Amino acid sequence: MTARPFFIFLMVVILTAILAGSPHAHDLPCLDKDAAATFEPRENLRGYGTTQEGLVKLSVSSSGAWMLTFSPPQMNGAVCIVWLGEGWEVVTSATEKEARHYER
């Protein structure tokens, strides 16, 4: 899937989630467990971490579209969208000059 159709798909799902409302009236748009499985495929998962408040995941598609999500434990697998964007670049190692460029 190319970046533009994927991004349009993401926007449609997000708008649907916003208009439908979240299960617990968060400020973040949230999807139930079944919708989240379609919206956030496992093959796009690049990393995750836990906090006392829940699970945070980073997903990146092959086209560079990315999404940061949050799943509170009390919401039974629901996924809340924290941030999304496009143009994700993988950095394997950076020279000192490149590292200074990203610190700005």
C-alpha positions in Angstrom: 0.0 0.0 0.0 1.5 3.4 -0.9 1.7 6.2 1.6 -1.2 8.3 0.3 -3.9 5.6 0.3 -2.6 4.4 3.7 -2.7 7.9 5.1 -6.3 8.5 3.7 -7.3 5.2 5.4 -5.8 6.3 8.7 -7.6 9.6 8.5 -11.0 7.9 7.8 -10.5 5.5 10.8 -9.4 8.4 13.1 -12.4 10.6 12.1 -14.7 7.6 12.7 -13.2 7.0 16.1 -13.5 10.7 17.0 -17.1 11.0 15.9 -18.1 7.7 17.6 -16.4 8.8 20.8 -14.1 6.8 22.9 -15.2 4.1 25.4 -14.2 6.2 28.4 -14.4 9.7 27.0 -10.6 10.2 26.7 -9.2 13.2 24.9 -7.6 10.6 22.5 -9.4 8.8 19.7 -9.7 5.2 20.7 -10.7 2.0 18.8 -12.0 -1.2 20.3 -9.9 -4.4 20.2 -11.4 -5.7 16.9 -11.0 -2.4 15.0 -7.5 -2.0 16.3 -6.4 -5.3 14.9 -7.3 -4.1 11.4 -6.0 -0.6 11.9 -2.7 -1.6 13.5 -1.3 -4.7 11.8 1.3 -6.7 13.7 3.7 -6.7 10.8 4.0 -2.9 11.2 5.0 -3.0 14.9 8.5 -1.7 15.4 8.6 -1.4 19.2 6.7 -1.1 22.4 7.1 -0.3 26.1 5.1 -0.3 29.2 4.3 2.4 31.8 2.1 2.3 34.9 -0.7 3.6 32.8 -0.5 1.1 30.0 1.2 -0.1 26.8 2.8 2.2 24.3 3.5 1.0 20.7 5.2 2.4 17.6 4.1 1.0 14.2 5.7 2.0 10.9 4.5 0.9 7.5 6.8 0.0 4.6 5.9 3.4 3.0 7.1 5.3 6.1 3.7 6.1 7.6 4.0 5.8 11.4 1.7 5.7 14.4 2.2 5.9 18.2 -0.6 4.3 20.2 -1.5 3.8 23.8 -3.5 1.0 25.4 -4.8 1.5 28.9 -5.3 -1.8 30.8 -8.8 -0.9 32.0 -10.0 -0.6 28.3 -9.8 -4.4 27.4 -7.5 -4.1 24.4 -8.7 -0.8 23.0 -6.0 1.2 21.2 -5.9 5.0 21.5 -4.0 7.0 18.9 -1.5 9.4 20.4 0.2 10.6 17.2 0.7 9.7 13.6 2.7 11.0 10.6 4.6 10.0 7.5 8.2 10.0 6.3 9.6 7.8 9.1 13.3 7.1 8.5 15.3 4.3 10.2 18.6 5.5 11.6 21.1 2.7 12.1 24.1 4.8 13.2 24.8 8.5 12.9 28.0 10.4 12.6 28.5 13.2 15.1 27.6 15.8 12.5 24.3 14.0 11.7 23.5 13.7 15.4 24.0 17.4 15.9 21.6 18.1 13.0 18.8 16.1 14.7 19.4 17.9 18.1 18.0 21.1 16.8 
